[in-house]
Amino acid sequence: MAGEQLKVLDALDVARTQWYHFTAIVIAGMGFFTDAYDLFCISLITKLLGRIYYYDPNSTSPGTLPPNVSAAVNGVAFCGTLSGQLFFGWLGDKLGRKTVYGFTLVLMVVCSVASGLSFSSSPKAVVTTLCFFRFWLGFGIGGDYPLSATIMSEYANKKTRGAFIAAVFAMQGFGILAGGIVAIVVSAGFKNKYDVPPFSVNPIGSTVPQADYVWRIILMFGAVPAALTYYWRMKMPETARYTALVAKNTKQAAADMSKVLNMELEEDAERAQRLVVDQANNFGLFSKEFARRHGLHLVATTTTWFFLDIAFYSQNLFQKDIFSAIGWIPKAATMNAIEEVFRIARAQTLIALCGTVPGYWFTVAFIEIMGRFWIQVMGYFMMTAFMLGLAIPYHHWTTHHIGFVVMYGFTFFFANFGPNSTTFIVPAEIFPARLRSTCHGISAAAGKAGAIVGAFGFLYAAQSRDPAKRDKGYPAGIGVRNALFVLVVTNFLGLMFSLLVPESKGISLEEMAKEHEQEEAA
């Protein structure tokens, strides 16, 4: 009996790849497209916000966001995301994946639009409003992580499950790319319309009042892809694994999947009930039984995601600062406000196009060949190596910009053809159905804790010891070079904890989570 399985779950595990798989990838993936767009587009507009709202007429340099404001603007969405991952992850196991899925999307749409609005023109009011709505935007985004991963893992067959979940997550790359493209288009349009002199020629005239529309349009555009997929999210049936194993309604699970798979599925009621009872272990998240079976798994998924996001979000959010430090983006005073947005967006789009997006799709292509474990270990190793390659000869790269950009692009490539994808996939496969969404939410929240460390820590750490090279208002940091060495260490720690990650390639979810195994006697 240990190897017995519900017919509907067997049918899902061995189902050939069908149209509904691709539909699910697109529906879940567009959520991640929106997530990435909303989280990373903020890095494109922070310098513009500084010019518009924090310009000092007595200063010889463009306005910049004060340290506390910059930290809040960059990091508040991550605080919301962390909270949302924990809350909606837990709720997804209590109420069902589909029930919660639509609410997160509505929250994202409303808050994307609201982020571009403000109740006043004063700097304090604008920033307060922006931070308030970006927190709740992050809260909705947080729910998308455990729900999308769990839904895709529970819909997929075991042969291509990893590739399908990776494809959902790969939409994040297109979201980052879209953010850069939208910023390029919007800033180019305004730049052509308002061709004004750089700051060094006309400090006040270099920032036209219409520049205030640029950042608002970029932020509000994030509502569009999310709104387009709402109808299809609501049409998706609840996953059979939740309906059968958690809600214990095997008849409904069979009926739902019969429509999805275009085949007749019938469960013997007595046999199905016996199997559901056998598989429905009652241990809780904080029990000794959970610690025995999955404690080490949870340690592995939380630590590896935590260390990954310190490096990944540091690199993504502060590309503009790194590129400015090596001279790839001209000094702020030599540009007007809108041109600076254009230059930053162009640089980040190039990195996304050459390094970020391809890395995701390499994972999709190779995950069922190499497996989750080896892709994660390889990715962390290569990230460590390339980051060392940037940090050790850092002063050489300040005069060899193309080489720096190529090396920097490779760190993104191996982040995505590596732990940035696998840390999302593995938690959706190795925990039991009753706790799958919760454990994925905890793992993802650990990642966002790392993102918060990266967002706040790198902002201060990368500041130069030389006051002349430091952003206004910031204390002395350790400099970009030493900050890169810190990221080397976090990547190496991620590599070490990756040795605890189990391989789930080609194994059914129930077998991987040991849902047939009986609890030990107390």
URTA-V667775 format. One record per residue. N is the residue number from 1. RES is the residue in three letters. PSI is psi in radians with two decimals (none if undefined). BURIAL is + if it has 16 or more other C-alpha atoms within 10 Angstrom, else -. D_LAST is the distance of its C-alpha to the last C-alpha in Angstrom with 2 decimals. Layout:
N	RES	PSI	BURIAL	D_LAST
N	RES	PSI	BURIAL	D_LAST
//
This chain:
1	MET	-0.38	-	22.67
2	ALA	-0.51	-	20.80
3	GLY	-0.02	-	24.13
4	GLU	2.65	-	25.28
5	GLN	2.63	+	26.32
6	LEU	2.49	+	27.98
7	LYS	-0.71	+	31.76
8	VAL	-0.62	+	32.47
9	LEU	-0.62	+	30.19
10	ASP	-0.76	-	31.68
11	ALA	-0.69	+	35.08
12	LEU	-0.70	+	34.41
13	ASP	-0.60	+	33.19
14	VAL	0.09	-	36.37
15	ALA	2.43	-	38.83
16	ARG	2.73	-	42.07
17	THR	2.15	-	43.00
18	GLN	3.07	-	44.70
19	TRP	-0.61	-	46.54
20	TYR	-0.50	-	43.55
21	HIS	-0.81	+	41.78
22	PHE	-0.61	-	44.76
23	THR	-0.77	-	44.98
24	ALA	-0.68	+	41.38
25	ILE	-0.79	+	42.14
26	VAL	-0.79	+	45.21
27	ILE	-0.84	+	43.65
28	ALA	-0.66	+	40.60
29	GLY	-0.59	+	42.79
30	MET	-0.47	+	45.39
31	GLY	-0.74	+	42.78
32	PHE	-0.56	+	42.30
33	PHE	-0.86	+	46.06
34	THR	-0.74	+	46.35
35	ASP	-0.90	+	43.52
36	ALA	-0.75	+	45.25
37	TYR	-0.89	+	48.67
38	ASP	-0.68	+	47.66
39	LEU	-0.67	+	45.72
40	PHE	-0.28	+	48.34
41	CYS	-0.32	+	51.62
42	ILE	-0.56	+	51.45
43	SER	-0.34	+	52.38
44	LEU	-0.35	+	55.61
45	ILE	-0.06	+	56.88
46	THR	-0.66	+	55.89
47	LYS	-0.62	+	59.20
48	LEU	-0.73	+	61.10
49	LEU	-0.70	+	59.42
50	GLY	-0.75	+	60.54
51	ARG	-0.73	+	64.11
52	ILE	-0.82	+	64.36
53	TYR	-0.22	+	62.76
54	TYR	0.52	+	62.94
55	TYR	2.32	+	66.39
56	ASP	2.00	-	68.29
57	PRO	-0.40	-	72.08
58	ASN	-0.07	-	72.65
59	SER	2.67	-	70.47
60	THR	0.12	-	71.82
61	SER	2.76	+	68.65
62	PRO	2.75	+	66.92
63	GLY	2.52	+	64.40
64	THR	2.68	+	60.78
65	LEU	2.30	+	57.62
66	PRO	2.70	-	56.84
67	PRO	-0.79	+	53.73
68	ASN	-0.63	-	51.55
69	VAL	-0.77	+	52.78
70	SER	-0.75	+	52.29
71	ALA	-0.73	+	48.73
72	ALA	-0.82	+	47.98
73	VAL	-0.74	+	49.69
74	ASN	-0.58	+	47.98
75	GLY	-0.26	+	44.50
76	VAL	-0.62	+	43.99
77	ALA	-0.58	+	43.12
78	PHE	-0.62	+	40.32
79	CYS	-0.75	+	38.87
80	GLY	-0.72	+	38.99
81	THR	-0.78	+	37.51
82	LEU	-0.81	+	34.51
83	SER	-0.75	+	33.89
84	GLY	-0.64	+	34.46
85	GLN	-0.75	+	32.07
86	LEU	-0.81	+	29.16
87	PHE	-0.93	+	30.24
88	PHE	-0.48	+	31.28
89	GLY	-0.81	+	28.43
90	TRP	-0.75	+	26.01
91	LEU	-0.58	+	28.49
92	GLY	-0.52	+	28.85
93	ASP	-0.39	+	25.25
94	LYS	-0.78	+	25.70
95	LEU	-0.25	-	29.24
96	GLY	2.64	+	29.90
97	ARG	-0.83	+	31.76
98	LYS	-0.70	+	35.20
99	THR	-0.71	+	35.16
100	VAL	-0.42	+	34.84
101	TYR	-0.73	+	36.97
102	GLY	-0.63	+	40.29
103	PHE	-0.72	+	39.83
104	THR	-0.66	+	39.36
105	LEU	-0.75	+	42.57
106	VAL	-0.75	+	44.58
107	LEU	-0.73	+	43.51
108	MET	-0.74	+	44.67
109	VAL	-0.87	+	48.01
110	VAL	-0.78	+	48.83
111	CYS	-0.46	+	47.95
112	SER	-0.80	+	49.80
113	VAL	-0.81	+	52.93
114	ALA	-0.48	+	52.44
115	SER	-0.48	+	52.01
116	GLY	0.03	+	55.61
117	LEU	2.77	+	56.90
118	SER	2.68	+	57.58
119	PHE	0.00	-	58.81
120	SER	3.06	-	61.45
121	SER	0.00	-	63.30
122	SER	2.53	-	62.41
123	PRO	-0.77	-	60.16
124	LYS	-0.76	-	57.61
125	ALA	-0.75	-	57.36
126	VAL	-0.84	+	57.18
127	VAL	-0.70	+	54.45
128	THR	-0.80	+	52.44
129	THR	-0.80	+	52.68
130	LEU	-0.82	+	51.86
131	CYS	-0.67	+	48.76
132	PHE	-0.89	+	47.57
133	PHE	-0.50	+	47.77
134	ARG	-0.48	+	46.49
135	PHE	-0.84	+	43.31
136	TRP	-0.50	+	42.72
137	LEU	-0.81	+	43.90
138	GLY	-0.63	+	41.22
139	PHE	-0.77	+	38.65
140	GLY	-0.73	+	39.58
141	ILE	-0.69	+	39.69
142	GLY	-0.68	+	36.17
143	GLY	-0.48	+	34.90
144	ASP	-0.53	+	36.73
145	TYR	-1.12	+	34.67
146	PRO	-0.60	+	31.19
147	LEU	-0.80	+	32.77
148	SER	-0.78	+	35.41
149	ALA	-0.77	+	33.16
150	THR	-0.77	+	30.47
151	ILE	-0.80	+	33.17
152	MET	-0.70	+	34.96
153	SER	-0.61	+	31.95
154	GLU	-0.31	+	30.93
155	TYR	-0.51	+	34.55
156	ALA	2.80	+	35.36
157	ASN	2.80	+	35.31
158	LYS	-0.36	+	33.36
159	LYS	-0.65	+	36.61
160	THR	0.30	+	38.12
161	ARG	-0.80	+	35.23
162	GLY	-0.72	+	35.62
163	ALA	-0.66	+	39.38
164	PHE	-0.77	+	39.07
165	ILE	-0.70	+	36.72
166	ALA	-0.64	+	39.01
167	ALA	-0.65	+	42.02
168	VAL	-0.82	+	40.64
169	PHE	-0.51	+	40.13
170	ALA	-0.37	+	43.53
171	MET	-0.33	+	45.20
172	GLN	-0.68	+	44.50
173	GLY	-0.73	+	47.23
174	PHE	-0.56	+	49.69
175	GLY	-0.73	+	48.82
176	ILE	-0.76	+	49.71
177	LEU	-0.75	+	52.83
178	ALA	-0.65	+	53.79
179	GLY	-0.79	+	53.55
180	GLY	-0.73	+	56.06
181	ILE	-0.78	+	58.34
182	VAL	-0.75	+	58.42
183	ALA	-0.67	+	59.22
184	ILE	-0.84	+	61.97
185	VAL	-0.83	-	63.53
186	VAL	-0.84	+	63.44
187	SER	-0.64	+	64.69
188	ALA	-0.71	+	67.34
189	GLY	-0.82	-	68.64
190	PHE	-0.61	+	68.93
191	LYS	-0.72	+	70.31
192	ASN	-0.61	-	73.10
193	LYS	-0.69	-	73.89
194	TYR	1.33	-	73.87
195	ASP	1.60	-	75.21
196	VAL	2.83	+	75.45
197	PRO	2.83	+	76.12
198	PRO	2.95	+	73.45
199	PHE	-0.69	+	72.36
200	SER	-0.42	+	74.72
201	VAL	-0.76	-	77.70
202	ASN	1.58	-	76.76
203	PRO	-0.78	+	73.66
204	ILE	-0.77	+	73.68
205	GLY	-0.27	-	74.99
206	SER	-0.29	+	72.42
207	THR	1.68	+	69.76
208	VAL	2.64	+	71.16
209	PRO	-0.56	-	69.77
210	GLN	-0.25	-	68.73
211	ALA	-0.41	+	66.22
212	ASP	-0.45	+	63.96
213	TYR	-0.44	-	63.53
214	VAL	-0.93	+	62.32
215	TRP	-0.57	+	58.92
216	ARG	-0.76	+	58.38
217	ILE	-0.75	+	59.15
218	ILE	-0.79	+	56.86
219	LEU	-0.76	+	53.88
220	MET	-0.42	+	54.59
221	PHE	-0.39	+	54.93
222	GLY	-0.33	+	51.14
223	ALA	-0.43	+	50.92
224	VAL	-0.98	-	52.86
225	PRO	-0.61	+	50.46
226	ALA	-0.78	+	47.53
227	ALA	-0.60	+	49.68
228	LEU	-0.42	-	50.87
229	THR	0.00	+	47.42
230	TYR	-0.83	+	46.17
231	TYR	-0.77	-	47.46
232	TRP	-0.54	-	45.79
233	ARG	-0.71	+	42.41
234	MET	-0.38	-	42.57
235	LYS	-0.32	-	43.52
236	MET	2.34	+	40.45
237	PRO	2.79	+	37.95
238	GLU	2.60	+	34.28
239	THR	2.53	+	32.37
240	ALA	-0.58	+	31.10
241	ARG	-0.66	+	27.66
242	TYR	-0.83	+	27.21
243	THR	-0.73	+	28.85
244	ALA	-0.84	+	26.92
245	LEU	-0.49	+	23.41
246	VAL	-0.92	+	23.18
247	ALA	-0.26	+	25.83
248	LYS	0.60	+	25.08
249	ASN	1.41	+	28.82
250	THR	-0.52	+	29.52
251	LYS	-0.78	+	33.03
252	GLN	-0.69	-	34.05
253	ALA	-0.77	+	32.62
254	ALA	-0.71	+	34.74
255	ALA	-0.76	+	37.77
256	ASP	-0.80	+	37.57
257	MET	-0.38	+	37.27
258	SER	-0.71	+	39.99
259	LYS	-0.72	-	42.38
260	VAL	-0.76	+	41.28
261	LEU	-0.12	+	41.40
262	ASN	0.81	-	44.46
263	MET	2.75	-	43.00
264	GLU	2.16	-	41.79
265	LEU	2.17	+	38.03
266	GLU	2.38	+	36.61
267	GLU	2.41	+	33.08
268	ASP	2.06	-	32.41
269	ALA	-0.79	-	30.72
270	GLU	-0.79	-	28.45
271	ARG	-0.76	-	27.40
272	ALA	-0.75	+	26.97
273	GLN	-0.68	+	24.76
274	ARG	-0.77	-	22.51
275	LEU	-0.69	+	22.30
276	VAL	-0.74	+	21.72
277	VAL	-0.73	-	18.79
278	ASP	-0.69	+	17.38
279	GLN	-0.32	+	18.05
280	ALA	1.16	+	17.10
281	ASN	2.52	+	13.57
282	ASN	0.09	-	12.63
283	PHE	2.56	-	11.18
284	GLY	3.08	-	13.80
285	LEU	-0.58	-	16.10
286	PHE	0.35	-	14.80
287	SER	2.84	-	11.03
288	LYS	-0.59	-	9.39
289	GLU	-0.72	+	9.17
290	PHE	-0.75	+	12.87
291	ALA	-0.68	-	13.71
292	ARG	-0.79	-	12.51
293	ARG	-0.74	-	14.47
294	HIS	0.07	+	17.28
295	GLY	-0.83	-	17.55
296	LEU	-0.58	-	20.35
297	HIS	-0.76	+	21.98
298	LEU	-0.65	+	22.27
299	VAL	-0.77	-	23.74
300	ALA	-0.82	+	26.18
301	THR	-0.60	+	27.34
302	THR	-0.78	+	27.81
303	THR	-0.75	+	29.64
304	THR	-0.65	+	31.89
305	TRP	-0.65	+	32.91
306	PHE	-0.90	+	33.54
307	PHE	-0.63	+	35.87
308	LEU	-0.81	+	37.56
309	ASP	-0.43	+	38.54
310	ILE	-0.86	+	40.04
311	ALA	-0.79	+	42.51
312	PHE	-0.79	+	42.93
313	TYR	-0.51	+	43.72
314	SER	-0.82	+	45.81
315	GLN	-0.77	+	47.93
316	ASN	-0.82	+	48.25
317	LEU	-0.47	+	48.97
318	PHE	0.46	+	51.40
319	GLN	-0.74	+	53.28
320	LYS	-0.67	+	56.35
321	ASP	-0.71	+	56.21
322	ILE	-0.78	+	55.79
323	PHE	-0.62	+	58.58
324	SER	-0.69	+	60.78
325	ALA	-0.63	+	60.13
326	ILE	-0.03	+	61.33
327	GLY	0.18	-	64.22
328	TRP	-0.58	+	63.29
329	ILE	2.25	+	63.52
330	PRO	2.83	-	66.78
331	LYS	2.52	-	66.86
332	ALA	-0.65	+	66.27
333	ALA	-0.31	+	69.79
334	THR	0.05	+	71.38
335	MET	2.75	+	69.87
336	ASN	3.02	+	69.94
337	ALA	-0.79	+	66.72
338	ILE	-0.63	+	66.39
339	GLU	-0.61	+	67.30
340	GLU	-0.71	+	64.48
341	VAL	-0.78	+	61.94
342	PHE	-0.81	+	63.57
343	ARG	-0.75	+	63.40
344	ILE	-0.80	+	59.75
345	ALA	-0.69	+	58.78
346	ARG	-0.74	+	60.80
347	ALA	-0.79	+	59.15
348	GLN	-0.57	+	55.60
349	THR	-0.67	+	56.43
350	LEU	-0.76	+	57.77
351	ILE	-0.75	+	54.57
352	ALA	-0.74	+	52.46
353	LEU	-0.70	+	54.75
354	CYS	-0.51	-	54.94
355	GLY	-0.81	+	51.51
356	THR	-1.00	+	48.91
357	VAL	-0.83	+	49.43
358	PRO	-0.63	+	49.93
359	GLY	-0.74	+	46.75
360	TYR	-0.81	+	44.60
361	TRP	-0.37	+	46.30
362	PHE	-0.67	+	46.05
363	THR	-0.79	+	42.26
364	VAL	-0.74	+	42.64
365	ALA	-0.59	-	44.86
366	PHE	-0.10	-	42.88
367	ILE	-0.56	+	39.17
368	GLU	-0.09	+	38.73
369	ILE	-0.91	-	40.78
370	MET	-0.53	-	39.45
371	GLY	2.84	+	35.92
372	ARG	-0.78	+	34.16
373	PHE	-0.88	+	33.31
374	TRP	-0.58	+	36.87
375	ILE	-0.72	+	38.55
376	GLN	-0.80	+	36.51
377	VAL	-0.80	+	37.14
378	MET	-0.79	+	40.80
379	GLY	-0.83	+	41.27
380	TYR	-0.72	+	39.96
381	PHE	-0.81	+	42.05
382	MET	-0.64	+	45.18
383	MET	-0.75	+	44.69
384	THR	-0.79	+	44.51
385	ALA	-0.82	+	47.60
386	PHE	-0.58	+	49.68
387	MET	-0.64	+	48.82
388	LEU	-0.68	+	50.04
389	GLY	-0.44	+	53.10
390	LEU	-0.70	+	53.77
391	ALA	-0.77	+	53.09
392	ILE	-0.92	-	54.90
393	PRO	0.69	-	58.28
394	TYR	-0.74	+	57.88
395	HIS	-0.49	-	61.47
396	HIS	-0.71	-	62.75
397	TRP	-0.38	+	61.06
398	THR	-0.31	+	62.85
399	THR	0.00	-	66.04
400	HIS	1.29	-	64.57
401	HIS	-0.71	-	62.94
402	ILE	-0.74	-	62.58
403	GLY	-0.72	-	60.68
404	PHE	-0.81	+	58.29
405	VAL	-0.69	+	57.67
406	VAL	-0.84	-	57.02
407	MET	-0.74	+	54.51
408	TYR	-0.71	+	52.87
409	GLY	-0.65	+	52.70
410	PHE	-0.57	+	50.91
411	THR	-0.64	+	48.12
412	PHE	-0.71	+	47.60
413	PHE	-0.81	+	47.84
414	PHE	-0.25	+	45.09
415	ALA	-0.76	+	42.90
416	ASN	-0.59	+	43.03
417	PHE	1.04	+	43.16
418	GLY	-2.40	+	40.05
419	PRO	-0.44	+	37.27
420	ASN	-0.51	+	38.65
421	SER	-0.82	+	38.02
422	THR	-0.54	+	34.91
423	THR	-0.42	+	32.93
424	PHE	-0.62	+	33.52
425	ILE	-0.87	+	32.68
426	VAL	-0.79	+	29.49
427	PRO	-0.35	+	27.19
428	ALA	-0.06	+	28.32
429	GLU	-0.40	+	27.11
430	ILE	-0.06	+	23.83
431	PHE	2.71	+	21.43
432	PRO	2.74	+	20.09
433	ALA	-0.68	+	22.55
434	ARG	-0.47	+	20.71
435	LEU	0.14	+	20.76
436	ARG	-0.87	+	23.75
437	SER	-0.69	+	26.41
438	THR	-0.85	+	24.42
439	CYS	-0.61	+	23.62
440	HIS	-0.70	+	27.21
441	GLY	-0.71	+	28.45
442	ILE	-0.77	+	26.60
443	SER	-0.79	+	27.99
444	ALA	-0.65	+	31.42
445	ALA	-0.64	+	31.37
446	ALA	-0.68	+	30.81
447	GLY	-0.78	+	33.86
448	LYS	-0.48	+	35.87
449	ALA	-0.68	+	35.05
450	GLY	-0.67	+	36.71
451	ALA	-0.67	+	39.55
452	ILE	-0.74	+	40.10
453	VAL	-0.77	+	40.29
454	GLY	-0.78	+	42.73
455	ALA	-0.78	+	44.77
456	PHE	-0.77	+	45.22
457	GLY	-0.82	+	45.14
458	PHE	-0.57	+	47.48
459	LEU	-0.73	+	49.94
460	TYR	-0.73	+	50.57
461	ALA	-0.64	+	49.92
462	ALA	-0.12	+	52.47
463	GLN	2.47	+	55.28
464	SER	2.70	+	58.05
465	ARG	-0.39	-	58.99
466	ASP	2.02	-	62.56
467	PRO	-0.54	-	63.27
468	ALA	-0.43	-	65.77
469	LYS	0.07	-	63.15
470	ARG	2.55	+	60.46
471	ASP	2.56	+	59.77
472	LYS	2.29	-	61.25
473	GLY	-0.12	-	59.15
474	TYR	2.52	+	56.51
475	PRO	2.92	-	55.88
476	ALA	2.37	+	56.28
477	GLY	-2.76	+	53.47
478	ILE	-0.05	+	52.93
479	GLY	2.79	+	54.83
480	VAL	-0.73	+	53.94
481	ARG	-0.87	+	54.02
482	ASN	-0.57	+	51.51
483	ALA	-0.65	+	49.33
484	LEU	-0.63	+	49.28
485	PHE	-0.65	+	48.11
486	VAL	-0.72	+	45.18
487	LEU	-0.55	+	44.27
488	VAL	-0.78	+	44.53
489	VAL	-0.76	+	41.83
490	THR	-0.64	+	39.47
491	ASN	-0.71	+	40.07
492	PHE	-0.69	+	39.32
493	LEU	-0.68	+	36.01
494	GLY	-0.69	+	35.13
495	LEU	-0.75	+	36.06
496	MET	-0.78	+	33.74
497	PHE	-0.34	+	30.66
498	SER	-0.35	+	31.62
499	LEU	-0.25	-	30.58
500	LEU	-0.14	+	26.92
501	VAL	2.20	+	27.79
502	PRO	2.70	+	26.61
503	GLU	2.23	-	29.29
504	SER	0.19	+	28.92
505	LYS	2.20	+	32.41
506	GLY	0.17	+	32.77
507	ILE	2.40	+	29.08
508	SER	2.70	+	27.99
509	LEU	-0.69	+	25.88
510	GLU	-0.67	+	23.12
511	GLU	-0.72	+	23.10
512	MET	-0.70	+	23.27
513	ALA	-0.04	+	20.34
514	LYS	0.76	+	18.31
515	GLU	-0.21	+	18.04
516	HIS	-0.30	+	18.09
517	GLU	2.34	+	14.98
518	GLN	2.67	-	11.91
519	GLU	2.59	-	8.60
520	GLU	2.55	-	6.25
521	ALA	2.46	-	3.76
522	ALA	none	-	0.00
//
